[in-house]
Amino acid sequence: MFSTLNSRRVIGIVGLTLLAAACRGRVDRRVARVLDWEREPTASNVARIEESLADEDGSVRASALAALVRLGVPGTSERARPALGDPDPAVRAAAAECLLDLRATEAVPDLVRVAVTDPDWRSRRVAVQAVGELGTDDSARAVLPALGDPASQVRLAAVQAIARLGPAGALEALARLAGEDASWAVRAAAVDAIGRAAVGEAYAPLDAASRDPNEFVRAAAASALRELRRRGVPQPEEATPRDASKVPGSAPVSRPPAARPTGPGAGGPG
């Protein structure tokens, strides 16, 4: 038997649970209505979907926005961009996906902002992916901070985006990830991105990654090194001391040969 106090507490918890379930049910029904209107996209039903963008629940707003995109309703891009600032993270993520589907390149600056500042990692991940599909070389530099994101899913998306947009300017950061990131998937993606840079400075971090404890990272490094050699990318030349015999009035000086530069990220994996 519960004590009177505990019984009241249990009744209160059950009541709140039932209330939440009822609220959820109402929300689910509103989402279902949006989908029904989408299946029969008359002018009045499209208008109802547009009105649902102002629904009090984020899942309804996200469903309405996605429905407008699927229906190809004109002006949806202009509705999706403000939704990147919606208080509900599900809506912000849906807005980023919608802008990607719409190929809304004009929204890239807004997507970059979400990618590097949004408090929700899902919104950041989708925004980074969208930037990778829609952005330019300048966009690659803008999302560099996402390589240090606390969520591995976002770091992975950032590496893939930068690899697509132009990895040469991010070589140092990519080399650091390739050698130190806790996620083998991020390390492997960073290795692939380094190889895509197709510059001599890629050899050192790729050589270090070829000794990674994870087999997938090692395989990615081996593949990237083969591709660099196949494309004829030269390795950095050894530094050579100035020939003192060619300097008037000086005698030759015996010096040890300079070591080959190791480049960023040449240390062992983290």
C-alpha positions as CSV (number, residue, x, y, z in Angstrom):
1,M,0.0,0.0,0.0
2,F,1.2,3.5,-0.8
3,S,1.2,6.1,1.8
4,T,-1.3,9.0,1.3
5,L,1.5,11.3,0.2
6,N,3.0,8.7,-2.2
7,S,-0.5,7.9,-3.6
8,R,-1.1,11.5,-4.3
9,R,2.3,11.8,-6.0
10,V,1.6,8.7,-8.1
11,I,-1.8,10.0,-9.1
12,G,-0.2,13.4,-10.0
13,I,2.4,11.7,-12.2
14,V,-0.1,9.5,-13.9
15,G,-2.3,12.6,-14.6
16,L,0.6,14.5,-16.1
17,T,1.5,11.5,-18.2
18,L,-2.0,11.2,-19.5
19,L,-2.1,14.9,-20.2
20,A,1.2,14.7,-22.1
21,A,-0.1,11.7,-24.1
22,A,-3.3,13.7,-24.9
23,C,-1.3,16.7,-26.0
24,R,0.9,14.5,-28.1
25,G,-2.1,12.9,-29.6
26,R,-3.5,16.3,-30.6
27,V,-0.1,17.2,-32.1
28,D,0.0,13.9,-34.0
29,R,-3.4,14.5,-35.4
30,R,-2.4,18.0,-36.6
31,V,0.7,16.5,-38.3
32,A,-1.6,13.9,-39.9
33,R,-3.9,16.6,-41.2
34,V,-0.9,18.4,-42.8
35,L,0.0,15.1,-44.6
36,D,-3.6,14.6,-45.7
37,W,-3.7,18.1,-47.1
38,E,-0.4,17.4,-48.9
39,R,-1.9,14.3,-50.5
40,E,-4.8,16.4,-51.8
41,P,-3.1,19.7,-52.6
42,T,-6.0,21.9,-53.6
43,A,-5.6,25.6,-53.2
44,S,-7.5,25.6,-49.9
45,N,-5.4,22.7,-48.6
46,V,-2.2,24.4,-49.5
47,A,-3.4,27.5,-47.7
48,R,-4.1,25.4,-44.6
49,I,-0.6,24.0,-44.8
50,E,0.8,27.5,-45.0
51,E,-1.2,28.4,-41.9
52,S,0.3,25.5,-40.1
53,L,3.7,27.2,-40.3
54,A,2.4,29.2,-37.3
55,D,1.3,26.2,-35.3
56,E,2.3,26.2,-31.6
57,D,4.1,22.9,-31.9
58,G,7.4,22.6,-33.7
59,S,6.7,19.2,-35.2
60,V,3.7,20.6,-37.0
61,R,5.6,23.6,-38.3
62,A,8.4,21.3,-39.5
63,S,5.9,19.0,-41.2
64,A,4.2,21.9,-42.9
65,L,7.5,23.4,-44.2
66,A,8.6,20.0,-45.6
67,A,5.2,19.5,-47.2
68,L,5.4,22.9,-49.0
69,V,8.9,21.9,-50.3
70,R,7.6,18.6,-51.6
71,L,4.7,20.3,-53.3
72,G,7.0,22.9,-54.9
73,V,5.0,25.8,-53.6
74,P,6.6,29.1,-54.8
75,G,8.2,31.2,-52.2
76,T,9.0,28.3,-49.8
77,S,12.6,29.3,-49.7
78,E,11.7,32.7,-48.3
79,R,9.7,30.8,-45.6
80,A,12.5,28.4,-44.8
81,R,15.2,30.9,-44.3
82,P,13.5,32.6,-41.2
83,A,12.8,29.1,-39.9
84,L,16.5,28.6,-39.4
85,G,16.0,30.8,-36.3
86,D,12.9,28.9,-35.0
87,P,13.0,28.2,-31.3
88,D,12.4,24.5,-32.0
89,P,15.6,22.6,-33.1
90,A,13.5,20.2,-35.2
91,V,12.2,23.1,-37.2
92,R,15.7,24.6,-37.7
93,A,16.9,21.2,-38.9
94,A,13.9,20.8,-41.2
95,A,14.5,24.3,-42.6
96,A,18.2,23.5,-43.4
97,E,17.1,20.3,-45.1
98,C,14.4,22.2,-47.1
99,L,16.9,24.8,-48.2
100,L,19.2,22.1,-49.4
101,D,16.4,20.4,-51.3
102,L,15.5,23.7,-52.9
103,R,19.2,24.3,-53.8
104,A,18.8,27.7,-52.2
105,T,22.4,29.0,-52.6
106,E,21.3,32.4,-51.4
107,A,20.8,30.9,-48.0
108,V,24.4,29.7,-47.6
109,P,25.4,32.6,-45.2
110,D,22.4,31.7,-42.9
111,L,23.3,28.0,-43.1
112,V,26.9,28.8,-42.1
113,R,25.7,30.7,-39.1
114,V,23.6,27.7,-38.0
115,A,26.5,25.3,-38.7
116,V,28.8,27.0,-36.3
117,T,26.5,28.6,-33.7
118,D,23.3,26.6,-33.3
119,P,23.0,25.1,-29.8
120,D,21.5,21.8,-31.2
121,W,24.0,19.4,-32.8
122,R,21.4,18.0,-35.2
123,S,20.7,21.4,-36.7
124,R,24.4,22.1,-37.0
125,R,25.0,18.8,-38.8
126,V,22.3,19.3,-41.3
127,A,23.4,22.9,-41.9
128,V,27.0,21.8,-42.4
129,Q,25.8,19.2,-45.0
130,A,23.8,21.9,-46.8
131,V,26.8,24.2,-46.9
132,G,28.9,21.4,-48.3
133,E,26.4,20.9,-51.1
134,L,25.6,24.5,-51.9
135,G,28.7,26.5,-50.9
136,T,31.9,27.6,-52.4
137,D,35.6,27.8,-51.5
138,D,34.8,30.7,-49.2
139,S,32.2,28.6,-47.5
140,A,34.8,26.0,-46.8
141,R,36.7,28.5,-44.8
142,A,33.6,29.7,-43.1
143,V,32.7,26.3,-41.7
144,L,36.3,25.5,-40.4
145,P,35.1,26.0,-36.8
146,A,32.8,23.0,-37.2
147,L,35.9,20.8,-37.5
148,G,36.2,21.4,-33.7
149,D,32.6,20.7,-32.9
150,P,32.0,18.7,-29.7
151,A,29.7,16.3,-31.6
152,S,31.5,13.8,-33.8
153,Q,28.5,13.7,-36.2
154,V,29.0,17.4,-36.9
155,R,32.8,17.1,-37.3
156,L,32.3,14.3,-39.7
157,A,29.8,16.4,-41.8
158,A,32.3,19.3,-41.7
159,V,35.2,17.2,-42.9
160,Q,33.0,15.8,-45.8
161,A,31.8,19.3,-46.6
162,I,35.3,20.8,-46.7
163,A,36.5,17.8,-48.8
164,R,33.8,18.6,-51.4
165,L,34.4,22.4,-51.4
166,G,38.2,22.5,-51.3
167,P,40.4,21.0,-48.6
168,A,43.7,22.6,-49.5
169,G,43.1,25.6,-47.2
170,A,42.2,23.4,-44.2
171,L,45.1,21.0,-44.4
172,E,46.5,21.7,-41.0
173,A,43.1,21.3,-39.2
174,L,42.4,18.1,-41.2
175,A,45.8,16.7,-40.4
176,R,45.1,17.3,-36.7
177,L,41.8,15.5,-36.9
178,A,43.4,12.6,-38.9
179,G,45.9,12.1,-36.1
180,E,44.0,13.0,-33.0
181,D,40.2,12.7,-33.3
182,A,38.5,10.1,-31.0
183,S,36.2,8.9,-33.8
184,W,37.8,6.6,-36.3
185,A,35.1,7.7,-38.9
186,V,36.2,11.3,-38.5
187,R,39.9,10.3,-38.8
188,A,39.1,8.3,-42.0
189,A,37.1,11.1,-43.5
190,A,39.9,13.6,-42.7
191,V,42.4,11.3,-44.3
192,D,40.3,11.2,-47.5
193,A,40.0,14.9,-47.5
194,I,43.7,15.4,-47.1
195,G,44.3,13.1,-50.1
196,R,41.8,15.2,-52.1
197,A,43.9,18.3,-51.5
198,A,46.5,16.8,-53.9
199,V,49.5,18.7,-52.6
200,G,52.9,17.6,-51.5
201,E,52.2,18.6,-47.9
202,A,49.6,15.8,-47.7
203,Y,52.2,13.0,-47.7
204,A,53.3,13.5,-44.1
205,P,49.9,13.3,-42.4
206,L,48.9,10.5,-44.7
207,D,52.0,8.5,-43.8
208,A,51.2,9.0,-40.1
209,A,47.6,7.9,-40.7
210,S,48.9,4.7,-42.4
211,R,50.0,3.6,-38.9
212,D,46.6,4.3,-37.3
213,P,45.3,1.6,-35.0
214,N,42.0,1.4,-37.0
215,E,42.1,-0.6,-40.2
216,F,39.6,1.7,-42.0
217,V,41.8,4.7,-41.3
218,R,44.9,2.8,-42.5
219,A,43.0,1.7,-45.6
220,A,41.9,5.3,-46.4
221,A,45.5,6.5,-45.9
222,A,46.9,3.8,-48.3
223,S,44.3,4.7,-50.9
224,A,45.0,8.4,-50.6
225,L,48.8,7.8,-50.9
226,R,48.3,5.7,-54.0
227,E,46.1,8.4,-55.6
228,L,48.7,11.1,-54.9
229,R,51.4,9.0,-56.5
230,R,49.2,8.1,-59.5
231,R,48.5,11.8,-60.1
232,G,52.2,12.5,-59.9
233,V,52.0,14.9,-56.9
234,P,55.6,15.5,-55.8
235,Q,56.7,15.1,-52.2
236,P,58.3,18.2,-50.6
237,E,62.0,18.3,-51.3
238,E,64.5,17.9,-48.5
239,A,65.8,21.3,-47.3
240,T,69.4,21.8,-48.5
241,P,71.9,24.1,-46.8
242,R,73.2,27.0,-48.7
243,D,76.4,26.1,-50.6
244,A,79.0,28.2,-48.7
245,S,81.6,27.6,-51.4
246,K,79.7,29.9,-53.7
247,V,79.8,32.7,-51.2
248,P,82.8,34.9,-51.8
249,G,85.4,34.9,-49.1
250,S,83.9,32.0,-47.2
251,A,85.1,28.5,-46.7
252,P,82.9,25.4,-47.1
253,V,81.2,24.4,-43.9
254,S,80.3,20.8,-43.2
255,R,76.7,20.5,-42.0
256,P,74.5,17.5,-41.4
257,P,71.7,17.1,-44.0
258,A,68.4,18.7,-43.0
259,A,65.6,16.4,-41.9
260,R,62.6,16.0,-44.1
261,P,59.7,18.2,-42.9
262,T,57.1,16.1,-41.1
263,G,54.2,18.6,-41.7
264,P,51.1,19.1,-39.6
265,G,49.5,16.1,-38.0
266,A,52.4,13.8,-38.4
267,G,52.2,12.6,-34.8
268,G,50.5,9.4,-33.8
269,P,46.7,9.1,-33.5
270,G,44.8,10.3,-30.5
